[in-house]
Amino acid sequence: MKLCSAFIPFILVGTSLAQETAPVILSPGGSVAICHGKADDASDCVTPPHATYSPDPKYPEKARRAKQRGDVILQLIVGADGLPRDVKVDRGLTPELDQAALDAVNRWKFAPAAREGHPVSAQIKVEVSFHLY
């Protein structure tokens, strides 16, 4: 039986650093905007960041042999420069898979969040999936 791995990045939209929770509205063009005030006040809306470069994590050989699989949820701040900062495990699996996810996401690059067309820092969660097929 041949084992293959697949990496499936999935970004869970978080909120900007200014607030813990925020309503989500659809902005023109179908992109998601996070709003901190009233939903009809566009000045409080933040377009969330999205990954522009997301290399796959290395599937640790020890984890592959043990057939370990699942999802690691990471919490991070995407800076106004589009670089990940303060990447931490929010929900982990094993030390090996957690570290592989951290190593990969620390190499990612993002289009930063934007408020009124200006880049801003934002906190997001990223799901890194490890599966054997």
N, CA, C and O atoms as CSV, one atom per row, in Angstrom:
chain,resi,resn,atom,element,x,y,z
A,1,MET,N,N,0.843,-1.179,0.000
A,1,MET,CA,C,0.000,0.000,0.000
A,1,MET,C,C,0.882,1.233,0.000
A,1,MET,O,O,1.797,1.343,0.817
A,2,LYS,N,N,0.624,2.142,-0.887
A,2,LYS,CA,C,1.403,3.367,-0.997
A,2,LYS,C,C,0.741,4.465,-0.171
A,2,LYS,O,O,-0.463,4.698,-0.281
A,3,LEU,N,N,1.535,5.130,0.650
A,3,LEU,CA,C,1.033,6.231,1.458
A,3,LEU,C,C,1.429,7.547,0.811
A,3,LEU,O,O,2.577,7.729,0.404
A,4,CYS,N,N,0.502,8.435,0.721
A,4,CYS,CA,C,0.770,9.771,0.197
A,4,CYS,C,C,0.279,10.774,1.227
A,4,CYS,O,O,-0.620,10.492,2.020
A,5,SER,N,N,0.871,11.913,1.199
A,5,SER,CA,C,0.407,12.951,2.116
A,5,SER,C,C,-0.175,14.099,1.315
A,5,SER,O,O,0.187,14.326,0.160
A,6,ALA,N,N,-1.065,14.799,1.941
A,6,ALA,CA,C,-1.644,15.984,1.318
A,6,ALA,C,C,-1.650,17.100,2.339
A,6,ALA,O,O,-1.908,16.880,3.522
A,7,PHE,N,N,-1.368,18.277,1.875
A,7,PHE,CA,C,-1.399,19.455,2.730
A,7,PHE,C,C,-2.509,20.345,2.230
A,7,PHE,O,O,-2.562,20.684,1.048
A,8,ILE,N,N,-3.387,20.720,3.121
A,8,ILE,CA,C,-4.518,21.553,2.747
A,8,ILE,C,C,-4.544,22.778,3.648
A,8,ILE,O,O,-5.017,22.691,4.781
A,9,PRO,N,N,-4.043,23.932,3.170
A,9,PRO,CA,C,-4.113,25.120,4.018
A,9,PRO,C,C,-5.531,25.670,4.033
A,9,PRO,O,O,-6.227,25.644,3.018
A,10,PHE,N,N,-5.938,26.148,5.150
A,10,PHE,CA,C,-7.262,26.727,5.291
A,10,PHE,C,C,-7.146,27.877,6.268
A,10,PHE,O,O,-6.734,27.681,7.411
A,11,ILE,N,N,-7.495,29.041,5.845
A,11,ILE,CA,C,-7.386,30.203,6.723
A,11,ILE,C,C,-8.738,30.466,7.366
A,11,ILE,O,O,-9.745,30.660,6.685
A,12,LEU,N,N,-8.736,30.467,8.677
A,12,LEU,CA,C,-9.921,30.839,9.433
A,12,LEU,C,C,-9.810,32.328,9.699
A,12,LEU,O,O,-8.858,32.777,10.337
A,13,VAL,N,N,-10.759,33.084,9.224
A,13,VAL,CA,C,-10.677,34.533,9.356
A,13,VAL,C,C,-10.820,34.922,10.816
A,13,VAL,O,O,-11.775,34.538,11.491
A,14,GLY,N,N,-9.863,35.683,11.282
A,14,GLY,CA,C,-9.915,36.195,12.649
A,14,GLY,C,C,-10.345,37.644,12.626
A,14,GLY,O,O,-11.040,38.086,11.711
A,15,THR,N,N,-9.936,38.361,13.617
A,15,THR,CA,C,-10.293,39.768,13.694
A,15,THR,C,C,-9.024,40.587,13.787
A,15,THR,O,O,-7.941,40.046,14.013
A,16,SER,N,N,-9.156,41.871,13.615
A,16,SER,CA,C,-7.985,42.717,13.784
A,16,SER,C,C,-7.616,42.749,15.258
A,16,SER,O,O,-8.372,42.263,16.099
A,17,LEU,N,N,-6.484,43.304,15.569
A,17,LEU,CA,C,-6.004,43.339,16.936
A,17,LEU,C,C,-6.868,44.199,17.844
A,17,LEU,O,O,-6.787,44.084,19.067
A,18,ALA,N,N,-7.679,45.042,17.270
A,18,ALA,CA,C,-8.437,45.993,18.072
A,18,ALA,C,C,-9.622,45.371,18.803
A,18,ALA,O,O,-10.119,45.959,19.763
A,19,GLN,N,N,-10.078,44.221,18.384
A,19,GLN,CA,C,-11.297,43.686,18.966
A,19,GLN,C,C,-11.283,42.168,18.923
A,19,GLN,O,O,-10.740,41.579,17.988
A,20,GLU,N,N,-11.874,41.529,19.921
A,20,GLU,CA,C,-11.918,40.074,20.014
A,20,GLU,C,C,-12.846,39.458,18.971
A,20,GLU,O,O,-12.453,38.521,18.277
A,21,THR,N,N,-14.065,39.967,18.850
A,21,THR,CA,C,-15.023,39.424,17.900
A,21,THR,C,C,-15.597,40.558,17.070
A,21,THR,O,O,-15.624,41.711,17.499
A,22,ALA,N,N,-16.049,40.216,15.891
A,22,ALA,CA,C,-16.608,41.237,15.014
A,22,ALA,C,C,-17.570,40.581,14.048
A,22,ALA,O,O,-17.369,39.428,13.666
A,23,PRO,N,N,-18.633,41.304,13.636
A,23,PRO,CA,C,-19.524,40.744,12.629
A,23,PRO,C,C,-18.824,40.675,11.279
A,23,PRO,O,O,-17.940,41.481,10.990
A,24,VAL,N,N,-19.212,39.727,10.467
A,24,VAL,CA,C,-18.633,39.561,9.138
A,24,VAL,C,C,-19.673,39.977,8.116
A,24,VAL,O,O,-20.828,39.560,8.201
A,25,ILE,N,N,-19.277,40.792,7.151
A,25,ILE,CA,C,-20.181,41.164,6.065
A,25,ILE,C,C,-19.475,40.894,4.745
A,25,ILE,O,O,-18.248,40.799,4.705
A,26,LEU,N,N,-20.223,40.773,3.687
A,26,LEU,CA,C,-19.642,40.623,2.359
A,26,LEU,C,C,-19.469,41.999,1.756
A,26,LEU,O,O,-20.389,42.816,1.776
A,27,SER,N,N,-18.290,42.255,1.221
A,27,SER,CA,C,-18.035,43.528,0.564
A,27,SER,C,C,-18.163,43.335,-0.942
A,27,SER,O,O,-18.235,42.197,-1.406
A,28,PRO,N,N,-18.193,44.422,-1.718
A,28,PRO,CA,C,-18.306,44.285,-3.165
A,28,PRO,C,C,-17.219,43.370,-3.712
A,28,PRO,O,O,-16.069,43.430,-3.279
A,29,GLY,N,N,-17.588,42.530,-4.656
A,29,GLY,CA,C,-16.644,41.587,-5.231
A,29,GLY,C,C,-16.644,40.266,-4.490
A,29,GLY,O,O,-15.926,39.343,-4.874
A,30,GLY,N,N,-17.437,40.158,-3.433
A,30,GLY,CA,C,-17.568,38.898,-2.737
A,30,GLY,C,C,-16.524,38.624,-1.681
A,30,GLY,O,O,-16.561,37.564,-1.056
A,31,SER,N,N,-15.587,39.541,-1.453
A,31,SER,CA,C,-14.589,39.287,-0.422
A,31,SER,C,C,-15.195,39.572,0.941
A,31,SER,O,O,-16.170,40.314,1.059
A,32,VAL,N,N,-14.613,38.982,1.956
A,32,VAL,CA,C,-15.132,39.136,3.311
A,32,VAL,C,C,-14.512,40.357,3.953
A,32,VAL,O,O,-13.321,40.618,3.783
A,33,ALA,N,N,-15.311,41.105,4.687
A,33,ALA,CA,C,-14.802,42.237,5.455
A,33,ALA,C,C,-15.216,42.048,6.905
A,33,ALA,O,O,-16.329,41.605,7.186
A,34,ILE,N,N,-14.329,42.380,7.816
A,34,ILE,CA,C,-14.604,42.310,9.239
A,34,ILE,C,C,-14.897,43.728,9.701
A,34,ILE,O,O,-14.092,44.632,9.476
A,35,CYS,N,N,-16.040,43.934,10.345
A,35,CYS,CA,C,-16.425,45.273,10.768
A,35,CYS,C,C,-16.450,45.362,12.283
A,35,CYS,O,O,-16.888,44.437,12.967
A,36,HIS,N,N,-15.976,46.484,12.794
A,36,HIS,CA,C,-15.881,46.669,14.234
A,36,HIS,C,C,-16.985,47.544,14.794
A,36,HIS,O,O,-17.262,47.508,15.993
A,37,GLY,N,N,-17.604,48.314,13.952
A,37,GLY,CA,C,-18.700,49.167,14.406
A,37,GLY,C,C,-19.982,48.651,13.794
A,37,GLY,O,O,-20.217,47.444,13.744
A,38,LYS,N,N,-20.812,49.567,13.328
A,38,LYS,CA,C,-22.030,49.175,12.641
A,38,LYS,C,C,-21.661,48.605,11.282
A,38,LYS,O,O,-20.719,49.067,10.637
A,39,ALA,N,N,-22.410,47.601,10.854
A,39,ALA,CA,C,-22.108,46.927,9.590
A,39,ALA,C,C,-22.196,47.863,8.392
A,39,ALA,O,O,-21.575,47.601,7.362
A,40,ASP,N,N,-22.961,48.957,8.509
A,40,ASP,CA,C,-23.091,49.873,7.376
A,40,ASP,C,C,-22.022,50.969,7.382
A,40,ASP,O,O,-22.020,51.822,6.494
A,41,ASP,N,N,-21.126,50.963,8.353
A,41,ASP,CA,C,-20.062,51.965,8.441
A,41,ASP,C,C,-18.770,51.363,7.901
A,41,ASP,O,O,-18.033,50.699,8.630
A,42,ALA,N,N,-18.501,51.601,6.617
A,42,ALA,CA,C,-17.349,50.981,5.961
A,42,ALA,C,C,-16.016,51.431,6.541
A,42,ALA,O,O,-15.011,50.745,6.352
A,43,SER,N,N,-15.975,52.563,7.243
A,43,SER,CA,C,-14.701,53.038,7.786
A,43,SER,C,C,-14.177,52.122,8.881
A,43,SER,O,O,-12.984,52.143,9.183
A,44,ASP,N,N,-15.049,51.318,9.481
A,44,ASP,CA,C,-14.624,50.390,10.520
A,44,ASP,C,C,-14.372,48.992,9.977
A,44,ASP,O,O,-14.089,48.080,10.754
A,45,CYS,N,N,-14.466,48.799,8.671
A,45,CYS,CA,C,-14.310,47.469,8.084
A,45,CYS,C,C,-12.855,47.181,7.731
A,45,CYS,O,O,-12.118,48.052,7.269
A,46,VAL,N,N,-12.474,45.951,7.962
A,46,VAL,CA,C,-11.126,45.487,7.644
A,46,VAL,C,C,-11.255,44.310,6.689
A,46,VAL,O,O,-11.957,43.343,6.985
A,47,THR,N,N,-10.584,44.385,5.549
A,47,THR,CA,C,-10.503,43.247,4.651
A,47,THR,C,C,-9.423,42.327,5.199
A,47,THR,O,O,-8.288,42.769,5.378
A,48,PRO,N,N,-9.734,41.063,5.473
A,48,PRO,CA,C,-8.756,40.185,6.111
A,48,PRO,C,C,-7.588,39.846,5.189
A,48,PRO,O,O,-7.699,39.961,3.969
A,49,PRO,N,N,-6.480,39.432,5.773
A,49,PRO,CA,C,-5.332,39.028,4.968
A,49,PRO,C,C,-5.605,37.706,4.263
A,49,PRO,O,O,-6.483,36.944,4.666
A,50,HIS,N,N,-4.844,37.447,3.209
A,50,HIS,CA,C,-4.909,36.134,2.562
A,50,HIS,C,C,-3.505,35.728,2.137
A,50,HIS,O,O,-2.673,36.567,1.789
A,51,ALA,N,N,-3.265,34.439,2.172
A,51,ALA,CA,C,-1.942,33.904,1.856
A,51,ALA,C,C,-1.647,34.067,0.370
A,51,ALA,O,O,-2.481,33.748,-0.477
A,52,THR,N,N,-0.456,34.565,0.064
A,52,THR,CA,C,-0.009,34.684,-1.323
A,52,THR,C,C,1.097,33.680,-1.626
A,52,THR,O,O,1.361,33.371,-2.788
A,53,TYR,N,N,1.736,33.176,-0.590
A,53,TYR,CA,C,2.783,32.161,-0.720
A,53,TYR,C,C,2.654,31.253,0.489
A,53,TYR,O,O,2.855,31.690,1.622
A,54,SER,N,N,2.322,29.994,0.254
A,54,SER,CA,C,2.081,29.080,1.375
A,54,SER,C,C,2.698,27.713,1.098
A,54,SER,O,O,1.993,26.774,0.728
A,55,PRO,N,N,4.017,27.600,1.277
A,55,PRO,CA,C,4.663,26.314,1.023
A,55,PRO,C,C,4.136,25.236,1.970
A,55,PRO,O,O,3.816,25.500,3.130
A,56,ASP,N,N,4.057,24.023,1.442
A,56,ASP,CA,C,3.594,22.890,2.236
A,56,ASP,C,C,4.552,22.597,3.382
A,56,ASP,O,O,5.757,22.818,3.264
A,57,PRO,N,N,4.013,22.101,4.488
A,57,PRO,CA,C,4.903,21.677,5.576
A,57,PRO,C,C,5.562,20.355,5.209
A,57,PRO,O,O,5.054,19.605,4.376
A,58,LYS,N,N,6.681,20.083,5.830
A,58,LYS,CA,C,7.315,18.777,5.670
A,58,LYS,C,C,6.617,17.823,6.624
A,58,LYS,O,O,6.497,18.100,7.817
A,59,TYR,N,N,6.161,16.702,6.091
A,59,TYR,CA,C,5.487,15.698,6.924
A,59,TYR,C,C,6.586,14.926,7.635
A,59,TYR,O,O,7.325,14.189,6.982
A,60,PRO,N,N,6.721,15.066,8.947
A,60,PRO,CA,C,7.810,14.391,9.656
A,60,PRO,C,C,7.754,12.877,9.449
A,60,PRO,O,O,6.691,12.265,9.549
A,61,GLU,N,N,8.902,12.290,9.162
A,61,GLU,CA,C,8.965,10.853,8.881
A,61,GLU,C,C,8.426,10.030,10.049
A,61,GLU,O,O,7.726,9.038,9.842
A,62,LYS,N,N,8.749,10.438,11.265
A,62,LYS,CA,C,8.259,9.721,12.450
A,62,LYS,C,C,6.726,9.732,12.486
A,62,LYS,O,O,6.105,8.715,12.792
A,63,ALA,N,N,6.127,10.868,12.177
A,63,ALA,CA,C,4.668,10.983,12.163
A,63,ALA,C,C,4.071,10.177,11.013
A,63,ALA,O,O,3.012,9.569,11.168
A,64,ARG,N,N,4.738,10.167,9.866
A,64,ARG,CA,C,4.263,9.406,8.707
A,64,ARG,C,C,4.264,7.909,9.025
A,64,ARG,O,O,3.293,7.204,8.751
A,65,ARG,N,N,5.375,7.435,9.608
A,65,ARG,CA,C,5.465,6.003,9.950
A,65,ARG,C,C,4.406,5.604,10.974
A,65,ARG,O,O,3.864,4.500,10.915
A,66,ALA,N,N,4.115,6.497,11.906
A,66,ALA,CA,C,3.108,6.224,12.935
A,66,ALA,C,C,1.686,6.487,12.424
A,66,ALA,O,O,0.715,6.317,13.160
A,67,LYS,N,N,1.573,6.902,11.160
A,67,LYS,CA,C,0.290,7.214,10.520
A,67,LYS,C,C,-0.495,8.264,11.303
A,67,LYS,O,O,-1.719,8.192,11.415
A,68,GLN,N,N,0.229,9.231,11.836
A,68,GLN,CA,C,-0.412,10.337,12.546
A,68,GLN,C,C,-0.956,11.321,11.520
A,68,GLN,O,O,-0.281,11.657,10.547
A,69,ARG,N,N,-2.157,11.768,11.742
A,69,ARG,CA,C,-2.786,12.707,10.811
A,69,ARG,C,C,-3.798,13.558,11.560
A,69,ARG,O,O,-4.194,13.241,12.681
A,70,GLY,N,N,-4.200,14.629,10.926
A,70,GLY,CA,C,-5.183,15.532,11.525
A,70,GLY,C,C,-4.854,16.975,11.205
A,70,GLY,O,O,-4.082,17.267,10.292
A,71,ASP,N,N,-5.449,17.867,11.967
A,71,ASP,CA,C,-5.319,19.300,11.717
A,71,ASP,C,C,-4.664,20.000,12.896
A,71,ASP,O,O,-4.982,19.732,14.054
A,72,VAL,N,N,-3.750,20.895,12.580
A,72,VAL,CA,C,-3.136,21.775,13.571
A,72,VAL,C,C,-3.704,23.169,13.320
A,72,VAL,O,O,-3.655,23.665,12.195
A,73,ILE,N,N,-4.235,23.795,14.351
A,73,ILE,CA,C,-4.743,25.163,14.233
A,73,ILE,C,C,-3.704,26.092,14.843
A,73,ILE,O,O,-3.320,25.942,16.003
A,74,LEU,N,N,-3.255,27.051,14.043
A,74,LEU,CA,C,-2.278,28.034,14.504
A,74,LEU,C,C,-2.935,29.400,14.593
A,74,LEU,O,O,-3.796,29.740,13.781
A,75,GLN,N,N,-2.531,30.169,15.567
A,75,GLN,CA,C,-2.971,31.561,15.699
A,75,GLN,C,C,-1.760,32.433,15.415
A,75,GLN,O,O,-0.661,32.145,15.889
A,76,LEU,N,N,-1.952,33.489,14.651
A,76,LEU,CA,C,-0.838,34.357,14.308
A,76,LEU,C,C,-1.316,35.765,14.028
A,76,LEU,O,O,-2.508,36.028,13.868
A,77,ILE,N,N,-0.363,36.645,13.977
A,77,ILE,CA,C,-0.616,38.018,13.554
A,77,ILE,C,C,0.031,38.186,12.190
A,77,ILE,O,O,1.206,37.868,12.007
A,78,VAL,N,N,-0.736,38.683,11.243
A,78,VAL,CA,C,-0.184,39.049,9.943
A,78,VAL,C,C,0.090,40.540,10.020
A,78,VAL,O,O,-0.832,41.343,10.161
A,79,GLY,N,N,1.365,40.907,9.927
A,79,GLY,CA,C,1.749,42.309,10.015
A,79,GLY,C,C,1.293,43.097,8.801
A,79,GLY,O,O,0.900,42.526,7.784
A,80,ALA,N,N,1.348,44.400,8.920
A,80,ALA,CA,C,0.988,45.272,7.802
A,80,ALA,C,C,1.918,45.049,6.614
A,80,ALA,O,O,1.594,45.426,5.488
A,81,ASP,N,N,3.083,44.431,6.868
A,81,ASP,CA,C,4.019,44.099,5.793
A,81,ASP,C,C,3.732,42.736,5.170
A,81,ASP,O,O,4.434,42.322,4.247
A,82,GLY,N,N,2.703,42.026,5.664
A,82,GLY,CA,C,2.325,40.735,5.101
A,82,GLY,C,C,3.096,39.554,5.658
A,82,GLY,O,O,2.944,38.435,5.168
A,83,LEU,N,N,3.916,39.777,6.669
A,83,LEU,CA,C,4.701,38.688,7.252
A,83,LEU,C,C,4.041,38.165,8.523
A,83,LEU,O,O,3.472,38.936,9.296
A,84,PRO,N,N,4.119,36.832,8.740
A,84,PRO,CA,C,3.537,36.259,9.950
A,84,PRO,C,C,4.380,36.589,11.176
A,84,PRO,O,O,5.609,36.620,11.113
A,85,ARG,N,N,3.697,36.835,12.296
A,85,ARG,CA,C,4.367,37.130,13.569
A,85,ARG,C,C,3.642,36.390,14.679
A,85,ARG,O,O,2.457,36.076,14.569
A,86,ASP,N,N,4.373,36.120,15.743
A,86,ASP,CA,C,3.776,35.513,16.944
A,86,ASP,C,C,2.935,34.282,16.603
A,86,ASP,O,O,1.811,34.138,17.083
A,87,VAL,N,N,3.487,33.404,15.777
A,87,VAL,CA,C,2.770,32.193,15.380
A,87,VAL,C,C,2.793,31.210,16.552
A,87,VAL,O,O,3.857,30.849,17.054
A,88,LYS,N,N,1.604,30.786,16.977
A,88,LYS,CA,C,1.469,29.891,18.129
A,88,LYS,C,C,0.463,28.796,17.818
A,88,LYS,O,O,-0.450,28.984,17.014
A,89,VAL,N,N,0.642,27.656,18.462
A,89,VAL,CA,C,-0.310,26.557,18.314
A,89,VAL,C,C,-1.553,26.873,19.140
A,89,VAL,O,O,-1.470,27.105,20.346
A,90,ASP,N,N,-2.698,26.877,18.477
A,90,ASP,CA,C,-3.981,27.074,19.156
A,90,ASP,C,C,-4.574,25.714,19.527
A,90,ASP,O,O,-5.080,25.528,20.633
A,91,ARG,N,N,-4.505,24.768,18.587
A,91,ARG,CA,C,-4.936,23.388,18.827
A,91,ARG,C,C,-3.970,22.472,18.096
A,91,ARG,O,O,-3.911,22.474,16.867
A,92,GLY,N,N,-3.223,21.698,18.846
A,92,GLY,CA,C,-2.184,20.876,18.256
A,92,GLY,C,C,-2.543,19.406,18.168
A,92,GLY,O,O,-3.609,18.967,18.599
A,93,LEU,N,N,-1.595,18.654,17.584
A,93,LEU,CA,C,-1.736,17.207,17.443
A,93,LEU,C,C,-0.636,16.496,18.221
A,93,LEU,O,O,-0.868,15.928,19.288
A,94,THR,N,N,0.556,16.544,17.662
A,94,THR,CA,C,1.734,15.956,18.300
A,94,THR,C,C,2.843,16.993,18.206
A,94,THR,O,O,2.767,17.890,17.367
A,95,PRO,N,N,3.867,16.897,19.039
A,95,PRO,CA,C,4.958,17.876,18.941
A,95,PRO,C,C,5.572,17.945,17.539
A,95,PRO,O,O,5.915,19.031,17.072
A,96,GLU,N,N,5.714,16.798,16.864
A,96,GLU,CA,C,6.329,16.782,15.528
A,96,GLU,C,C,5.456,17.492,14.498
A,96,GLU,O,O,5.947,18.314,13.724
A,97,LEU,N,N,4.159,17.174,14.489
A,97,LEU,CA,C,3.267,17.813,13.515
A,97,LEU,C,C,3.051,19.287,13.842
A,97,LEU,O,O,2.964,20.119,12.939
A,98,ASP,N,N,2.963,19.609,15.125
A,98,ASP,CA,C,2.834,21.017,15.519
A,98,ASP,C,C,4.028,21.821,15.014
A,98,ASP,O,O,3.861,22.906,14.458
A,99,GLN,N,N,5.236,21.285,15.210
A,99,GLN,CA,C,6.442,22.006,14.788
A,99,GLN,C,C,6.511,22.129,13.269
A,99,GLN,O,O,6.929,23.165,12.751
A,100,ALA,N,N,6.106,21.079,12.549
A,100,ALA,CA,C,6.099,21.142,11.084
A,100,ALA,C,C,5.141,22.233,10.601
A,100,ALA,O,O,5.448,22.960,9.657
A,101,ALA,N,N,3.985,22.342,11.247
A,101,ALA,CA,C,3.021,23.390,10.882
A,101,ALA,C,C,3.590,24.772,11.190
A,101,ALA,O,O,3.480,25.684,10.370
A,102,LEU,N,N,4.200,24.932,12.372
A,102,LEU,CA,C,4.811,26.217,12.742
A,102,LEU,C,C,5.904,26.611,11.752
A,102,LEU,O,O,5.959,27.754,11.298
A,103,ASP,N,N,6.774,25.653,11.421
A,103,ASP,CA,C,7.871,25.940,10.486
A,103,ASP,C,C,7.334,26.391,9.132
A,103,ASP,O,O,7.857,27.334,8.538
A,104,ALA,N,N,6.291,25.722,8.644
A,104,ALA,CA,C,5.734,26.071,7.333
A,104,ALA,C,C,5.093,27.453,7.351
A,104,ALA,O,O,5.388,28.282,6.490
A,105,VAL,N,N,4.224,27.710,8.319
A,105,VAL,CA,C,3.480,28.975,8.334
A,105,VAL,C,C,4.407,30.159,8.590
A,105,VAL,O,O,4.132,31.266,8.127
A,106,ASN,N,N,5.486,29.947,9.310
A,106,ASN,CA,C,6.462,31.033,9.499
A,106,ASN,C,C,7.128,31.438,8.187
A,106,ASN,O,O,7.710,32.520,8.109
A,107,ARG,N,N,7.057,30.592,7.150
A,107,ARG,CA,C,7.620,30.925,5.829
A,107,ARG,C,C,6.573,31.548,4.903
A,107,ARG,O,O,6.915,32.043,3.829
A,108,TRP,N,N,5.314,31.528,5.306
A,108,TRP,CA,C,4.251,32.047,4.450
A,108,TRP,C,C,4.383,33.549,4.271
A,108,TRP,O,O,5.006,34.245,5.073
A,109,LYS,N,N,3.773,34.027,3.187
A,109,LYS,CA,C,3.662,35.459,2.932
A,109,LYS,C,C,2.183,35.742,2.666
A,109,LYS,O,O,1.464,34.911,2.112
A,110,PHE,N,N,1.757,36.915,3.067
A,110,PHE,CA,C,0.347,37.286,2.976
A,110,PHE,C,C,0.182,38.638,2.299
A,110,PHE,O,O,1.071,39.488,2.353
A,111,ALA,N,N,-0.972,38.824,1.660
A,111,ALA,CA,C,-1.440,40.171,1.344
A,111,ALA,C,C,-2.063,40.626,2.658
A,111,ALA,O,O,-2.983,39.976,3.155
A,112,PRO,N,N,-1.585,41.727,3.232
A,112,PRO,CA,C,-2.057,42.102,4.570
A,112,PRO,C,C,-3.527,42.520,4.587
A,112,PRO,O,O,-4.132,42.810,3.554
A,113,ALA,N,N,-4.064,42.538,5.781
A,113,ALA,CA,C,-5.408,43.079,5.974
A,113,ALA,C,C,-5.366,44.558,5.591
A,113,ALA,O,O,-4.305,45.181,5.594
A,114,ALA,N,N,-6.521,45.102,5.265
A,114,ALA,CA,C,-6.565,46.515,4.882
A,114,ALA,C,C,-7.780,47.187,5.501
A,114,ALA,O,O,-8.866,46.611,5.582
A,115,ARG,N,N,-7.567,48.406,5.930
A,115,ARG,CA,C,-8.652,49.269,6.408
A,115,ARG,C,C,-8.571,50.541,5.579
A,115,ARG,O,O,-7.540,51.212,5.547
A,116,GLU,N,N,-9.664,50.862,4.914
A,116,GLU,CA,C,-9.726,52.035,4.038
A,116,GLU,C,C,-8.560,52.057,3.049
A,116,GLU,O,O,-8.001,53.114,2.754
A,117,GLY,N,N,-8.204,50.880,2.543
A,117,GLY,CA,C,-7.151,50.777,1.546
A,117,GLY,C,C,-5.740,50.787,2.083
A,117,GLY,O,O,-4.788,50.705,1.308
A,118,HIS,N,N,-5.578,50.885,3.391
A,118,HIS,CA,C,-4.244,50.925,3.994
A,118,HIS,C,C,-3.968,49.617,4.723
A,118,HIS,O,O,-4.835,49.115,5.439
A,119,PRO,N,N,-2.764,49.053,4.552
A,119,PRO,CA,C,-2.451,47.795,5.230
A,119,PRO,C,C,-2.425,47.958,6.747
A,119,PRO,O,O,-1.916,48.948,7.274
A,120,VAL,N,N,-2.988,46.962,7.437
A,120,VAL,CA,C,-3.004,46.943,8.900
A,120,VAL,C,C,-2.681,45.530,9.376
A,120,VAL,O,O,-2.854,44.559,8.639
A,121,SER,N,N,-2.213,45.428,10.608
A,121,SER,CA,C,-1.985,44.117,11.212
A,121,SER,C,C,-3.322,43.478,11.552
A,121,SER,O,O,-4.293,44.171,11.859
A,122,ALA,N,N,-3.365,42.150,11.493
A,122,ALA,CA,C,-4.593,41.427,11.837
A,122,ALA,C,C,-4.238,40.083,12.447
A,122,ALA,O,O,-3.229,39.469,12.098
A,123,GLN,N,N,-5.073,39.644,13.351
A,123,GLN,CA,C,-4.896,38.334,13.967
A,123,GLN,C,C,-5.791,37.338,13.251
A,123,GLN,O,O,-6.975,37.602,13.044
A,124,ILE,N,N,-5.233,36.194,12.871
A,124,ILE,CA,C,-6.009,35.158,12.191
A,124,ILE,C,C,-5.647,33.801,12.770
A,124,ILE,O,O,-4.691,33.665,13.534
A,125,LYS,N,N,-6.428,32.804,12.391
A,125,LYS,CA,C,-6.115,31.411,12.683
A,125,LYS,C,C,-5.969,30.691,11.351
A,125,LYS,O,O,-6.697,30.966,10.397
A,126,VAL,N,N,-5.023,29.771,11.301
A,126,VAL,CA,C,-4.755,28.997,10.095
A,126,VAL,C,C,-4.834,27.524,10.459
A,126,VAL,O,O,-4.275,27.096,11.468
A,127,GLU,N,N,-5.523,26.757,9.642
A,127,GLU,CA,C,-5.601,25.314,9.835
A,127,GLU,C,C,-4.630,24.645,8.869
A,127,GLU,O,O,-4.708,24.855,7.658
A,128,VAL,N,N,-3.726,23.849,9.401
A,128,VAL,CA,C,-2.780,23.094,8.584
A,128,VAL,C,C,-3.158,21.626,8.731
A,128,VAL,O,O,-3.127,21.078,9.833
A,129,SER,N,N,-3.518,20.989,7.612
A,129,SER,CA,C,-3.992,19.606,7.642
A,129,SER,C,C,-2.898,18.647,7.210
A,129,SER,O,O,-2.195,18.879,6.227
A,130,PHE,N,N,-2.773,17.577,7.958
A,130,PHE,CA,C,-1.847,16.495,7.634
A,130,PHE,C,C,-2.685,15.239,7.417
A,130,PHE,O,O,-3.355,14.766,8.335
A,131,HIS,N,N,-2.643,14.697,6.189
A,131,HIS,CA,C,-3.420,13.498,5.875
A,131,HIS,C,C,-2.566,12.536,5.075
A,131,HIS,O,O,-1.741,12.952,4.261
A,132,LEU,N,N,-2.763,11.265,5.306
A,132,LEU,CA,C,-2.110,10.206,4.549
A,132,LEU,C,C,-3.159,9.561,3.661
A,132,LEU,O,O,-4.250,9.230,4.127
A,133,TYR,N,N,-2.838,9.379,2.379
A,133,TYR,CA,C,-3.785,8.763,1.456
A,133,TYR,C,C,-3.185,7.509,0.895
A,133,TYR,O,O,-3.820,6.828,0.090
